[in-house]
Amino acid sequence: MSTKAERTTAFIIETVAPVFNKHGYVGTSMSDLTGATNLTKGALYGNFENKEALALAAFEYNRSLLLTAIDEQLSIDGKAMDKINNLINFYKKYDIFTLNMGGCPILNVGIDAQHNNKLLAAAAKETVKEIEGKIALVFENGINNGEFKLPVSPLQFSKQLFTIIQGAISMATLTKDRKYLLNTVTYLDVLIKRELK
């Protein structure tokens, strides 16, 4: 059973994660954080060393939600293509999945932190690499099981696939038009089947 301090820390992280994700590290003020949590500045800093530590914990929370969801998509029973199709179907509704998070944590934090928070920028970059690695492993297993061949290495194919997905997320976010995401990810079905030989 967790202690009261652990429960308070968890509450703070869960509550401020969408705030940081929506407004960015610089754009999030202490009043935003105290307003969201109904806690004092002293209570927040009693649980976290500083704003940077809290922002990093908030990103790690959203990152964990995302990686868990991706693991669930890729760990279903079936062949590699079933797993990839499952992942693509997940991304068709990605904007809905990330709604309570304040949007895509990779896109939001990755772009926002580039020039103002090296730790957050590095964490976002590491998350991208981890997701690409998870996808690459599925493609590698598919090749090893004789399901298909790829025109490039599994990691390179995964990077290209994830770049297309993130591009679609970016355009849907910028234009507030989910068709960018839905149409692009739907087209990936066609593209992948054409590329896998």
C-alpha positions in Angstrom: 0.0 0.0 0.0 1.3 3.4 -0.9 2.0 6.2 1.6 0.1 9.5 1.6 3.2 11.2 0.2 3.4 8.7 -2.7 -0.3 9.2 -3.4 0.2 13.0 -3.4 3.2 12.7 -5.7 1.2 10.5 -8.1 -1.7 12.8 -8.0 0.5 15.8 -8.8 2.1 14.1 -11.8 -1.2 12.8 -13.2 -2.8 16.2 -12.8 0.0 18.4 -14.3 1.0 16.0 -17.1 -1.7 17.4 -19.5 -1.0 20.9 -18.4 2.7 20.7 -19.3 1.9 18.8 -22.5 -0.6 21.5 -23.7 1.3 24.6 -22.7 4.9 23.5 -22.8 7.7 23.9 -20.3 8.1 27.7 -20.6 4.4 28.3 -21.2 3.3 26.5 -18.0 3.3 28.9 -15.0 3.3 28.0 -11.3 -0.2 29.4 -11.1 -1.3 26.9 -13.8 0.1 24.1 -11.7 -1.3 25.3 -8.4 -4.6 25.9 -10.1 -4.8 22.4 -11.6 -3.8 20.6 -8.4 -5.4 23.0 -5.9 -2.1 22.7 -4.0 0.2 25.5 -2.9 3.6 26.2 -4.5 5.2 24.9 -1.3 3.3 21.6 -1.5 4.4 21.1 -5.1 8.0 21.9 -4.3 7.8 19.7 -1.3 7.3 16.8 -3.7 9.6 18.0 -6.5 12.9 19.7 -6.5 11.9 22.3 -9.1 9.7 22.9 -12.1 12.1 21.0 -14.4 11.9 17.9 -12.2 8.1 18.1 -12.2 8.0 18.7 -16.0 10.2 15.6 -16.6 8.0 13.5 -14.3 4.9 14.7 -16.2 6.5 13.7 -19.5 7.6 10.3 -18.2 4.0 9.7 -17.0 2.6 10.5 -20.5 5.4 8.6 -22.1 4.6 5.5 -20.0 0.9 5.7 -21.0 1.9 5.8 -24.7 4.5 3.0 -24.5 2.1 0.8 -22.7 -0.5 1.3 -25.4 2.0 0.6 -28.1 3.1 -2.5 -26.4 -0.5 -3.7 -26.1 -0.9 -3.2 -29.9 2.3 -5.0 -30.8 1.9 -7.9 -28.3 -1.3 -9.4 -29.7 -1.2 -13.0 -30.8 -0.7 -13.5 -34.5 1.8 -12.8 -37.3 3.9 -9.7 -37.6 1.5 -8.1 -40.1 -1.4 -8.6 -37.6 0.6 -6.7 -35.1 1.5 -3.9 -37.5 -2.1 -3.6 -38.7 -3.1 -3.4 -35.0 -0.7 -0.6 -34.5 -1.9 1.3 -37.6 -5.5 0.9 -36.3 -4.4 2.4 -33.0 -2.9 5.4 -34.7 -6.1 6.0 -36.7 -7.6 7.0 -33.3 -4.4 8.4 -31.8 -5.9 11.9 -31.5 -8.7 10.5 -29.3 -6.2 8.4 -27.3 -4.0 11.5 -26.5 -7.0 13.9 -25.9 -6.8 13.6 -22.1 -3.0 13.9 -22.3 -3.2 17.3 -23.9 -2.1 16.0 -27.3 0.8 13.9 -28.6 3.5 14.0 -25.9 6.3 13.3 -28.4 5.2 16.1 -30.8 4.3 18.6 -28.1 7.3 18.1 -25.8 9.7 17.3 -28.5 9.2 20.5 -30.4 8.6 22.8 -27.3 11.7 21.6 -25.4 14.2 21.8 -28.3 15.5 25.3 -27.3 14.6 25.5 -23.6 15.0 22.2 -21.9 17.6 19.7 -22.9 16.4 17.0 -20.5 12.9 17.1 -21.9 14.2 17.2 -25.5 16.4 14.2 -24.8 13.6 12.3 -23.2 11.3 12.9 -26.2 14.1 11.8 -28.6 14.7 8.7 -26.6 10.9 7.9 -26.7 11.0 8.1 -30.5 13.9 5.7 -30.7 12.2 3.3 -28.3 9.0 3.2 -30.4 11.0 2.8 -33.6 12.9 -0.1 -32.0 9.6 -1.8 -30.9 8.3 -1.6 -34.5 11.6 -2.8 -36.0 11.5 -5.9 -33.8 8.1 -6.8 -35.2 9.4 -6.4 -38.7 12.5 -8.4 -37.9 10.4 -11.2 -36.5 8.3 -11.2 -39.6 11.3 -11.5 -41.8 12.8 -14.3 -39.6 9.5 -16.2 -39.8 9.4 -15.9 -43.6 6.3 -13.7 -43.7 7.8 -11.1 -45.9 11.0 -9.3 -47.1 11.7 -5.6 -46.7 13.4 -3.3 -49.2 15.6 -1.8 -46.3 16.6 -2.9 -42.8 13.8 -3.4 -40.3 15.0 -0.4 -38.3 15.1 1.9 -41.4 11.7 0.8 -42.4 10.4 1.4 -38.9 11.9 4.9 -38.9 10.2 5.7 -42.2 6.9 4.3 -41.0 7.0 6.3 -37.8 8.1 9.4 -39.6 5.0 9.2 -41.8 2.8 8.6 -38.7 4.3 11.5 -36.8 4.0 13.8 -39.8 0.3 13.0 -40.0 0.0 13.7 -36.3 1.7 17.0 -36.8 -0.5 18.1 -39.7 -3.7 17.0 -37.9 -2.5 19.0 -34.8 -1.6 22.1 -36.8 -4.7 22.2 -38.9 -7.1 20.8 -36.3 -8.3 18.5 -39.1 -8.1 14.8 -38.1 -8.4 13.7 -41.8 -4.7 14.3 -42.1 -4.1 11.6 -39.5 -6.9 9.3 -40.6 -6.2 9.4 -44.4 -2.4 9.1 -44.0 -2.5 6.2 -41.6 -5.2 4.5 -43.7 -2.8 4.9 -46.7 -0.1 3.1 -44.7 -2.1 -0.1 -45.1 -1.6 0.1 -48.9 2.0 1.3 -48.7 3.1 -1.4 -46.3 1.5 -4.2 -48.3 3.1 -2.9 -51.5 6.6 -2.6 -49.9 6.6 -6.0 -48.1 7.5 -8.7 -50.7 
